[in-house]
Amino acid sequence: MFVKIKSSIFIDALQLELTNYSNSSFKGILKDDKGSICSVMEREIPHNQKQIYWPGLNDLPYGKYTLELSQDGEEMRLNLVKRI
């Protein structure tokens, strides 16, 4: 597991905590409960960065989401809920 999420409930942004601090590329895909892609984030992560802030999710409807993350060939999925 290369990322911890501060909370599985979000309102308008996600805050992720990196557990692997190597220079690498990071990709996240947020999908709704039907599997449609709602948001994508890709970026290079500097060696000393410990957190990723993913803003701009305030226009998404409330409900259940799946967050698919990949970094350096590792992949993981997290279940999230958007609430008021």
N, CA, C and O atoms as a GROMACS GRO file, in nm:
protein
  336
    1MET      N    1   0.085  -0.118   0.000
    1MET     CA    2   0.000   0.000   0.000
    1MET      C    3   0.089   0.124   0.000
    1MET      O    4   0.166   0.145   0.093
    2PHE      N    5   0.078   0.203  -0.103
    2PHE     CA    6   0.166   0.319  -0.116
    2PHE      C    7   0.096   0.450  -0.083
    2PHE      O    8   0.160   0.555  -0.080
    3VAL      N    9  -0.036   0.443  -0.056
    3VAL     CA   10  -0.113   0.563  -0.022
    3VAL      C   11  -0.209   0.531   0.090
    3VAL      O   12  -0.268   0.422   0.095
    4LYS      N   13  -0.224   0.626   0.181
    4LYS     CA   14  -0.330   0.620   0.282
    4LYS      C   15  -0.421   0.738   0.255
    4LYS      O   16  -0.376   0.847   0.219
    5ILE      N   17  -0.549   0.716   0.271
    5ILE     CA   18  -0.643   0.825   0.252
    5ILE      C   19  -0.686   0.875   0.389
    5ILE      O   20  -0.714   0.796   0.479
    6LYS      N   21  -0.691   1.006   0.404
    6LYS     CA   22  -0.725   1.065   0.535
    6LYS      C   23  -0.866   1.026   0.578
    6LYS      O   24  -0.890   1.000   0.696
    7SER      N   25  -0.959   1.022   0.483
    7SER     CA   26  -1.097   0.986   0.514
    7SER      C   27  -1.160   0.923   0.390
    7SER      O   28  -1.134   0.967   0.278
    8SER      N   29  -1.243   0.822   0.410
    8SER     CA   30  -1.310   0.760   0.296
    8SER      C   31  -1.435   0.839   0.256
    8SER      O   32  -1.504   0.803   0.161
    9ILE      N   33  -1.462   0.948   0.327
    9ILE     CA   34  -1.572   1.037   0.295
    9ILE      C   35  -1.513   1.170   0.249
    9ILE      O   36  -1.425   1.225   0.316
   10PHE      N   37  -1.561   1.222   0.136
   10PHE     CA   38  -1.510   1.349   0.087
   10PHE      C   39  -1.625   1.439   0.047
   10PHE      O   40  -1.738   1.394   0.026
   11ILE      N   41  -1.595   1.570   0.036
   11ILE     CA   42  -1.695   1.668  -0.004
   11ILE      C   43  -1.656   1.732  -0.137
   11ILE      O   44  -1.731   1.722  -0.235
   12ASP      N   45  -1.541   1.796  -0.141
   12ASP     CA   46  -1.500   1.865  -0.264
   12ASP      C   47  -1.356   1.838  -0.304
   12ASP      O   48  -1.311   1.889  -0.407
   13ALA      N   49  -1.284   1.760  -0.226
   13ALA     CA   50  -1.144   1.730  -0.257
   13ALA      C   51  -1.102   1.604  -0.181
   13ALA      O   52  -1.166   1.564  -0.084
   14LEU      N   53  -0.993   1.543  -0.228
   14LEU     CA   54  -0.934   1.428  -0.160
   14LEU      C   55  -0.795   1.466  -0.111
   14LEU      O   56  -0.723   1.540  -0.178
   15GLN      N   57  -0.759   1.417   0.005
   15GLN     CA   58  -0.625   1.436   0.056
   15GLN      C   59  -0.564   1.299   0.080
   15GLN      O   60  -0.611   1.221   0.163
   16LEU      N   61  -0.457   1.271   0.005
   16LEU     CA   62  -0.391   1.141   0.012
   16LEU      C   63  -0.255   1.156   0.077
   16LEU      O   64  -0.184   1.254   0.054
   17GLU      N   65  -0.217   1.059   0.159
   17GLU     CA   66  -0.087   1.058   0.225
   17GLU      C   67  -0.002   0.948   0.163
   17GLU      O   68  -0.039   0.830   0.166
   18LEU      N   69   0.112   0.986   0.108
   18LEU     CA   70   0.201   0.889   0.044
   18LEU      C   71   0.284   0.815   0.148
   18LEU      O   72   0.336   0.877   0.241
   19THR      N   73   0.295   0.685   0.133
   19THR     CA   74   0.380   0.607   0.223
   19THR      C   75   0.509   0.568   0.154
   19THR      O   76   0.602   0.520   0.218
   20ASN      N   77   0.517   0.589   0.022
   20ASN     CA   78   0.637   0.563  -0.057
   20ASN      C   79   0.685   0.697  -0.112
   20ASN      O   80   0.616   0.759  -0.192
   21TYR      N   81   0.803   0.743  -0.070
   21TYR     CA   82   0.848   0.879  -0.102
   21TYR      C   83   0.946   0.886  -0.218
   21TYR      O   84   1.020   0.984  -0.228
   22SER      N   85   0.950   0.787  -0.306
   22SER     CA   86   1.045   0.790  -0.417
   22SER      C   87   0.994   0.881  -0.528
   22SER      O   88   0.873   0.904  -0.540
   23ASN      N   89   1.086   0.932  -0.611
   23ASN     CA   90   1.046   1.007  -0.730
   23ASN      C   91   0.972   0.912  -0.820
   23ASN      O   92   1.025   0.807  -0.857
   24SER      N   93   0.851   0.946  -0.857
   24SER     CA   94   0.774   0.856  -0.941
   24SER      C   95   0.656   0.929  -1.002
   24SER      O   96   0.624   1.041  -0.964
   25SER      N   97   0.593   0.862  -1.096
   25SER     CA   98   0.469   0.915  -1.151
   25SER      C   99   0.353   0.853  -1.074
   25SER      O  100   0.360   0.738  -1.031
   26PHE      N  101   0.250   0.930  -1.059
   26PHE     CA  102   0.134   0.890  -0.981
   26PHE      C  103   0.010   0.912  -1.067
   26PHE      O  104  -0.002   1.016  -1.132
   27LYS      N  105  -0.081   0.814  -1.068
   27LYS     CA  106  -0.204   0.829  -1.144
   27LYS      C  107  -0.321   0.786  -1.057
   27LYS      O  108  -0.316   0.684  -0.989
   28GLY      N  109  -0.426   0.866  -1.061
   28GLY     CA  110  -0.548   0.834  -0.989
   28GLY      C  111  -0.667   0.849  -1.081
   28GLY      O  112  -0.675   0.944  -1.158
   29ILE      N  113  -0.760   0.756  -1.072
   29ILE     CA  114  -0.883   0.759  -1.150
   29ILE      C  115  -0.999   0.742  -1.052
   29ILE      O  116  -1.004   0.645  -0.977
   30LEU      N  117  -1.090   0.837  -1.054
   30LEU     CA  118  -1.208   0.831  -0.968
   30LEU      C  119  -1.327   0.791  -1.054
   30LEU      O  120  -1.361   0.859  -1.151
   31LYS      N  121  -1.391   0.679  -1.016
   31LYS     CA  122  -1.505   0.628  -1.092
   31LYS      C  123  -1.630   0.626  -1.005
   31LYS      O  124  -1.622   0.605  -0.884
   32ASP      N  125  -1.745   0.649  -1.068
   32ASP     CA  126  -1.870   0.642  -0.993
   32ASP      C  127  -1.913   0.496  -0.977
   32ASP      O  128  -1.842   0.405  -1.021
   33ASP      N  129  -2.028   0.474  -0.915
   33ASP     CA  130  -2.072   0.337  -0.886
   33ASP      C  131  -2.112   0.258  -1.010
   33ASP      O  132  -2.132   0.137  -1.002
   34LYS      N  133  -2.123   0.325  -1.126
   34LYS     CA  134  -2.152   0.256  -1.252
   34LYS      C  135  -2.026   0.227  -1.331
   34LYS      O  136  -2.032   0.164  -1.436
   35GLY      N  137  -1.910   0.273  -1.280
   35GLY     CA  138  -1.783   0.248  -1.347
   35GLY      C  139  -1.740   0.357  -1.443
   35GLY      O  140  -1.638   0.343  -1.511
   36SER      N  141  -1.816   0.466  -1.451
   36SER     CA  142  -1.780   0.577  -1.539
   36SER      C  143  -1.670   0.661  -1.474
   36SER      O  144  -1.672   0.685  -1.354
   37ILE      N  145  -1.575   0.704  -1.555
   37ILE     CA  146  -1.465   0.786  -1.505
   37ILE      C  147  -1.516   0.928  -1.480
   37ILE      O  148  -1.573   0.991  -1.570
   38CYS      N  149  -1.497   0.977  -1.359
   38CYS     CA  150  -1.542   1.110  -1.319
   38CYS      C  151  -1.428   1.211  -1.312
   38CYS      O  152  -1.449   1.329  -1.339
   39SER      N  153  -1.309   1.165  -1.278
   39SER     CA  154  -1.194   1.253  -1.265
   39SER      C  155  -1.066   1.172  -1.277
   39SER      O  156  -1.059   1.058  -1.232
   40VAL      N  157  -0.964   1.233  -1.338
   40VAL     CA  158  -0.834   1.169  -1.353
   40VAL      C  159  -0.726   1.268  -1.310
   40VAL      O  160  -0.734   1.387  -1.340
   41MET      N  161  -0.627   1.218  -1.239
   41MET     CA  162  -0.514   1.302  -1.199
   41MET      C  163  -0.386   1.224  -1.226
   41MET      O  164  -0.372   1.109  -1.185
   42GLU      N  165  -0.292   1.288  -1.296
   42GLU     CA  166  -0.159   1.231  -1.320
   42GLU      C  167  -0.057   1.338  -1.288
   42GLU      O  168  -0.071   1.453  -1.328
   43ARG      N  169   0.047   1.298  -1.216
   43ARG     CA  170   0.154   1.394  -1.186
   43ARG      C  171   0.280   1.322  -1.143
   43ARG      O  172   0.277   1.208  -1.096
   44GLU      N  173   0.391   1.391  -1.160
   44GLU     CA  174   0.519   1.342  -1.110
   44GLU      C  175   0.529   1.384  -0.963
   44GLU      O  176   0.500   1.498  -0.928
   45ILE      N  177   0.569   1.292  -0.880
   45ILE     CA  178   0.579   1.317  -0.736
   45ILE      C  179   0.725   1.339  -0.698
   45ILE      O  180   0.806   1.248  -0.715
   46PRO      N  181   0.760   1.458  -0.648
   46PRO     CA  182   0.898   1.479  -0.601
   46PRO      C  183   0.931   1.388  -0.483
   46PRO      O  184   0.841   1.343  -0.412
   47HIS      N  185   1.059   1.362  -0.463
   47HIS     CA  186   1.106   1.269  -0.359
   47HIS      C  187   1.056   1.306  -0.220
   47HIS      O  188   1.023   1.217  -0.141
   48ASN      N  189   1.050   1.434  -0.188
   48ASN     CA  190   1.017   1.476  -0.051
   48ASN      C  191   0.868   1.504  -0.029
   48ASN      O  192   0.830   1.542   0.082
   49GLN      N  193   0.784   1.487  -0.130
   49GLN     CA  194   0.641   1.515  -0.114
   49GLN      C  195   0.574   1.400  -0.041
   49GLN      O  196   0.590   1.284  -0.078
   50LYS      N  197   0.498   1.434   0.063
   50LYS     CA  198   0.432   1.332   0.145
   50LYS      C  199   0.281   1.330   0.129
   50LYS      O  200   0.215   1.236   0.173
   51GLN      N  201   0.225   1.435   0.065
   51GLN     CA  202   0.081   1.442   0.050
   51GLN      C  203   0.044   1.486  -0.090
   51GLN      O  204   0.119   1.558  -0.157
   52ILE      N  205  -0.073   1.442  -0.133
   52ILE     CA  206  -0.130   1.484  -0.260
   52ILE      C  207  -0.268   1.539  -0.230
   52ILE      O  208  -0.348   1.474  -0.162
   53TYR      N  209  -0.295   1.657  -0.281
   53TYR     CA  210  -0.426   1.720  -0.266
   53TYR      C  211  -0.494   1.716  -0.403
   53TYR      O  212  -0.439   1.766  -0.500
   54TRP      N  213  -0.612   1.658  -0.410
   54TRP     CA  214  -0.688   1.642  -0.535
   54TRP      C  215  -0.814   1.727  -0.526
   54TRP      O  216  -0.917   1.680  -0.477
   55PRO      N  217  -0.808   1.852  -0.572
   55PRO     CA  218  -0.925   1.941  -0.564
   55PRO      C  219  -1.018   1.923  -0.684
   55PRO      O  220  -0.993   1.842  -0.773
   56GLY      N  221  -1.126   2.000  -0.685
   56GLY     CA  222  -1.215   2.006  -0.800
   56GLY      C  223  -1.320   1.898  -0.807
   56GLY      O  224  -1.370   1.868  -0.915
   57LEU      N  225  -1.353   1.838  -0.694
   57LEU     CA  226  -1.451   1.730  -0.695
   57LEU      C  227  -1.588   1.775  -0.644
   57LEU      O  228  -1.677   1.693  -0.622
   58ASN      N  229  -1.605   1.906  -0.627
   58ASN     CA  230  -1.729   1.959  -0.572
   58ASN      C  231  -1.848   1.946  -0.667
   58ASN      O  232  -1.962   1.948  -0.621
   59ASP      N  233  -1.825   1.933  -0.798
   59ASP     CA  234  -1.935   1.922  -0.893
   59ASP      C  235  -1.986   1.779  -0.910
   59ASP      O  236  -2.085   1.757  -0.979
   60LEU      N  237  -1.920   1.684  -0.848
   60LEU     CA  238  -1.964   1.544  -0.858
   60LEU      C  239  -2.090   1.522  -0.775
   60LEU      O  240  -2.105   1.583  -0.668
   61PRO      N  241  -2.180   1.437  -0.821
   61PRO     CA  242  -2.300   1.408  -0.740
   61PRO      C  243  -2.263   1.325  -0.616
   61PRO      O  244  -2.161   1.257  -0.613
   62TYR      N  245  -2.348   1.332  -0.517
   62TYR     CA  246  -2.327   1.255  -0.395
   62TYR      C  247  -2.346   1.108  -0.425
   62TYR      O  248  -2.429   1.071  -0.508
   63GLY      N  249  -2.268   1.023  -0.359
   63GLY     CA  250  -2.281   0.880  -0.379
   63GLY      C  251  -2.152   0.805  -0.356
   63GLY      O  252  -2.058   0.858  -0.297
   64LYS      N  253  -2.147   0.681  -0.404
   64LYS     CA  254  -2.032   0.593  -0.385
   64LYS      C  255  -1.939   0.602  -0.505
   64LYS      O  256  -1.983   0.613  -0.619
   65TYR      N  257  -1.808   0.598  -0.477
   65TYR     CA  258  -1.705   0.608  -0.580
   65TYR      C  259  -1.596   0.505  -0.553
   65TYR      O  260  -1.579   0.458  -0.441
   66THR      N  261  -1.522   0.472  -0.657
   66THR     CA  262  -1.403   0.387  -0.646
   66THR      C  263  -1.283   0.469  -0.692
   66THR      O  264  -1.287   0.530  -0.799
   67LEU      N  265  -1.180   0.471  -0.613
   67LEU     CA  266  -1.057   0.542  -0.646
   67LEU      C  267  -0.953   0.437  -0.684
   67LEU      O  268  -0.916   0.353  -0.602
   68GLU      N  269  -0.906   0.442  -0.809
   68GLU     CA  270  -0.804   0.350  -0.857
   68GLU      C  271  -0.673   0.427  -0.866
   68GLU      O  272  -0.664   0.528  -0.936
   69LEU      N  273  -0.572   0.380  -0.795
   69LEU     CA  274  -0.443   0.448  -0.788
   69LEU      C  275  -0.334   0.358  -0.843
   69LEU      O  276  -0.338   0.236  -0.826
   70SER      N  277  -0.235   0.419  -0.908
   70SER     CA  278  -0.119   0.343  -0.953
   70SER      C  279   0.007   0.428  -0.937
   70SER      O  280   0.006   0.549  -0.961
   71GLN      N  281   0.114   0.362  -0.898
   71GLN     CA  282   0.244   0.427  -0.879
   71GLN      C  283   0.352   0.320  -0.892
   71GLN      O  284   0.348   0.218  -0.823
   72ASP      N  285   0.448   0.343  -0.980
   72ASP     CA  286   0.562   0.252  -0.999
   72ASP      C  287   0.519   0.107  -1.019
   72ASP      O  288   0.581   0.016  -0.964
   73GLY      N  289   0.414   0.083  -1.097
   73GLY     CA  290   0.370  -0.054  -1.124
   73GLY      C  291   0.279  -0.113  -1.019
   73GLY      O  292   0.221  -0.219  -1.041
   74GLU      N  293   0.264  -0.048  -0.905
   74GLU     CA  294   0.172  -0.094  -0.801
   74GLU      C  295   0.036  -0.033  -0.826
   74GLU      O  296   0.025   0.080  -0.874
   75GLU      N  297  -0.068  -0.107  -0.795
   75GLU     CA  298  -0.205  -0.058  -0.810
   75GLU      C  299  -0.284  -0.089  -0.685
   75GLU      O  300  -0.259  -0.188  -0.616
   76MET      N  301  -0.380  -0.003  -0.657
   76MET     CA  302  -0.469  -0.026  -0.544
   76MET      C  303  -0.603   0.041  -0.571
   76MET      O  304  -0.612   0.135  -0.650
   77ARG      N  305  -0.707  -0.007  -0.504
   77ARG     CA  306  -0.841   0.050  -0.515
   77ARG      C  307  -0.895   0.081  -0.377
   77ARG      O  308  -0.873   0.007  -0.281
   78LEU      N  309  -0.964   0.192  -0.369
   78LEU     CA  310  -1.027   0.234  -0.244
   78LEU      C  311  -1.171   0.272  -0.271
   78LEU      O  312  -1.201   0.332  -0.374
   79ASN      N  313  -1.260   0.237  -0.180
   79ASN     CA  314  -1.399   0.277  -0.190
   79ASN      C  315  -1.419   0.406  -0.112
   79ASN      O  316  -1.372   0.420   0.001
   80LEU      N  317  -1.489   0.502  -0.175
   80LEU     CA  318  -1.511   0.633  -0.116
   80LEU      C  319  -1.659   0.668  -0.123
   80LEU      O  320  -1.735   0.609  -0.200
   81VAL      N  321  -1.699   0.767  -0.042
   81VAL     CA  322  -1.834   0.818  -0.045
   81VAL      C  323  -1.828   0.970  -0.045
   81VAL      O  324  -1.756   1.030   0.034
   82LYS      N  325  -1.904   1.031  -0.136
   82LYS     CA  326  -1.916   1.177  -0.137
   82LYS      C  327  -2.044   1.213  -0.063
   82LYS      O  328  -2.152   1.162  -0.094
   83ARG      N  329  -2.028   1.301   0.034
   83ARG     CA  330  -2.142   1.345   0.117
   83ARG      C  331  -2.148   1.497   0.123
   83ARG      O  332  -2.060   1.566   0.071
   84ILE      N  333  -2.252   1.545   0.186
   84ILE     CA  334  -2.270   1.690   0.206
   84ILE      C  335  -2.172   1.738   0.312
   84ILE      O  336  -2.170   1.856   0.344
   0.00000   0.00000   0.00000
